[in-house]
Amino acid sequence: MRIRHPQPRNFGLTMFLTRLFGALFLVLSTYNASGYSLIHWFQTRGPQDWLLLLPITCLYVITYIVLLRITVRHLRGTGIALTVALLGSIAYVLVDADIIPLEDGNDLMPILLYMFGGLIAIGICWASAWVMLTGQVSIDNLNA
């Protein structure tokens, strides 16, 4: 019988993409321009479906609070500003190269939603990426 040594869970592309797609699903299912989102559901069927909307909305609020708390805790203010600057510069390059059309203010909303999803994904992956890049392990303060 062979004893297997567990492999350390290193940060990888699949880990980041999984968290990115999860964050984008959360953000884009909350609001998007197609008309199929939680906000649109409130606007069109809110009074009829309130018994179903109540627990779903609570789940969304709890998920946002947890993910935003993780993002703020891992990136802090400076990291959030740098991440927003990075995502904004990527969006600017894509708009400037005419890969993403930007003709009026309504075209800016999907870009901002994708940037918000990217910010959440980077925030929840940052601790793993930091360990991989520097070898330093971060220990959370349990009293806070």
N, C-alpha and C positions, 0 to 999 in steps of 0.2 A: 504494500500500500504506500502510495506516494503522498507526501505531505506537500500541499500546495501553499505557497506563500502568497498572500493577497497582494495584488498590484495596487500601488497607491493611485488614488483617483486624481489624475492630472487633468488640467484644463486642456480642452481640445476643441477642434472646430465643430464637431457634432454636438458637444455640450453647449457651445455658444449658439449654434443655429437652433437647437431645440428651445432654448430659453428665448431667443429672438422671436421665433414663430409663436411661442406662447404669449409673449408680451404683445406682439402685433395683433394676435387674435383678441386678446383682452381689450386693447385700445380700439381696434376697428369694430369690434362687436358692441362697444359702448356707443360710439357715434361714427358714422360714415356718410358719404354723400349719396349712396345708393338708395337709402330709405329703409333698409333692413338693419335696424340696430335697436338697442335698448331704449335710447332716447326717442326714436320714432315710434316704438311700441307704446311708450308712455303717451305720446301725443295722439296716437290714433285709437288705441284700444285700452287706454288706462282705466277708465271707469268700469269697463266690463271685465277686465282681466286682473283686477287689483289683487285678488287672492293668490294669483300665480306670480305677479310682478313683485310682491312684497318680499318673499324669500330670495328670489333671484337678485333683486336689487341689494338686499343685505349681503349676499354672497359676493357681488361685485364690489361693494364698499369695503368689505373685509379684505378682499384680495388686493384692492388698490392700497389700502392702508398698510398691509404687510409688505407689498412690493416697494412702495415709496419709502417706507421706513428702512428697508434693507438698502435701497439705493442711496438715501441720504446718509446712512451710517457708514457705508463702504466708501462712497465717493467724497463725501463732505462737500462743503460749498465750492471750494476750489476745483475739485474734480468734476462737479456738476457743470460749472462754468466752462471748463476745458472740454468736456464732452459735448456740450451744446455748441461750442465754437467749432469743434471738429465736425459734428453732424451738419451744422449750418454751412460750413465751407464745402463739404461734400455736396450738399443740396445746391449751393451756388454754382459749383462746377457743372453739375448735371443740367441745371437750368441754362447756364451760359453756353453749354455745348448743344443746346436744343434737344437733349435727350428727354427731358421733362418739360412739357410746354407750360408756360406761365404767362397767360394773357390778361388775367384780371385777378382780383382778390379772392374769388372763389376757388381758383386753382392752388392757392397757397394752403388751404386747409388740409388736403391729403399729405402734403409735404410735412406740415407741422405734426400731424398724427403719426406719420412714420418716424419722425425725429423723436417724438415722445416715447414710442415703442422701443426705439433704439436706445434711448437713455435708460429706460427701465432694464432692458436686457444687459447693457453694459454694467449697470449698477449691481445687478444680481450675480454677474459673473466676475466682478472685479476682485473679490477676495481670492478666488481660485486662480485667476490670472496673476495676481500679485505674488502668490506663493510660487508659481511656476517661474516668473520672471526674476524674483529676487531670492527665493529660498526662505524668506522670512514668513513665519506663521503669525497671523494676527489672532490675539486672544480677546474675546469680547469681555467687557466689564459686566459681571453678573449682577452687580448691585444697581446698575443704572436702569 
